[in-house]
Amino acid sequence: MRFENQVAIVTGAGQGIGKGVAKLLAAEGAKVTGCDLVGERIEATAREIRAAGGECLATVTDVTNERQVQEMVDQTIAAFGRIDILINNVGGVFGLEKSLREISDDLWHKTLDVNLTSQFLCSRAVVPHMKRQGYGKIVNMSSLVGVRPKLSDALPYVAAKGAVLGLTRQLAFELGPHGINVNAIAHTDTITERFYEQIEEASWPETVEEVRARHAQYPLGRPAEIEDVARVVAFLASRAADYVLGETMIVSGGNFMV
C-alpha cells in the first residue's frame, strides 16, 4: 500500500473533499488524524475509517487558532510518533457581496483566516517534525478561481485562494531542500454532500439549473466528484510525486486547460 507506515493530517475531514481524502489515504495504509469544527462529523469519518480496518485519530480543531493547531499536532505525535503528510483542505465561501464597498472587515478577515491563514498555521506546526525526518508532503487546497478569477461577488474568497498559490510556491522554495514537497490543487466545482444546497443558501449568482447546464459544457461533460480530487491529492502525497515541487495541479475536467 502506498502509505503504509505513514501518518497524515487532513483538515476539514468531517465532510466533503477532506472526508474523501482521509478515507482514501487510510484505505491505502496511512494512519490519519482528521480534524473538523464539528465533533459529530469527524467522529463519523473516524468510525468509517476504523470500520474499514484503518486507523484514525479524530480531533475537534479550529485550524485558524494557533493553540488548537499545535494541540492537534502534539496529539498526532503522541498517537502515531511522526507526521509525513499534511493536507490543508479547510476552506469555504462565507458571503457573496455585490460590490467592494459591501465587503465587511469581518467577512474579509474570516475568509482569509479560514482559507489561507489556516494553511500557514498548520504548515508551520508540522514542518519541524518533517524536517527532523528529512521527508514530508504538504498539499494545499486552492481553487480554479485562484488561478482564473471568475467567481462574481466573492472577492475575499478569490483573493485567499490566489494567495494559497503564492504560499505554496514560497514554502516549496524554502522546504524543498529539506526533503519536503509542497504543492497545491486548484479544482473546479466539486459535488460534495451539500453543493447544490449551498448555492441556494448563499444567493449564488447562478441558479442550480444554470450551474448544472454549465457543468454539462465541460469537455468531460460533468463537474468533479470527490473521488476525482481525492485521487490527485493522494498522488501528490505519495512517493510518486517526489520530483513535483511548488506546482499547482489543475483538476478541472478540461474546464481550464493550461
Phi, psi and omega in degrees: 000143188300327189244023178300135180068015176250157182238132182235141169253129178237117179274150182063039186273007182278346182197171171059217183299319181301318178295317179298319179294314180301316181293322180292314179299318179295320180296335180258020167107351182286145165276128191242132163260121178247136179235155178200160175286336185251116184301318182299322182292312184288329176294324177296318176299314181298319179298318180295319179295315181293322179297332179271004177096007181265179178244134180212128171261121181260129177229143172267109189222132169268105187283003170266001182250115185303316182296315181293324177297315180296322177298319178298317179295317179298320178296323179295316179296319179296322183279320191238346173088351182197170173221118181255330189224136171234124175251106179275089189257335186303138177184176177166159173261130186245007177168144177247119182247144186282337182212164179303321182292338182275352181281117181281158175301319181298316179296316180301309184292319179297316182296317179289323178300312185288316187273335185239305184299325178302321181291322175298312183296315182293319179297314181300325183285328183269336188302319178304323179290319178293322178297319179297326179279338187072025184198143174180158177228125175240127178239120181256128180274118172253218181200159176302329180289344174287337178265319183227091181302118184208016182254111183295142169067025182225048184305312181300318181294314180297318179298317181295315182291328173292320179294330176303323181292321175294318176302316182299314183293318181291319175299319179299317180298318183280326189260342179307315179299344179263010179081019181250118178269129177236125180218166181234159174237130174245106186249155177280186177310128181237129187278094175268183187303324187238027186304307184288327176297320182293327177299316180291319183291329186268007183053050181303149179294348176243153171279165177302319180296320178293322177295315178300319179295321177295318178300323181295341180273353176300148178305328177272357172078012182199160172283176178284146168263161180307317183296327179300317181284318183300323180293325177288321175302314181298322176300310182295335179276355187260169177294340178297340181256023183300333181255019177253118187215128176072019184264157171247113179274121179272124177239092190227002182061028181084003179293334177219112182251131181263000000 
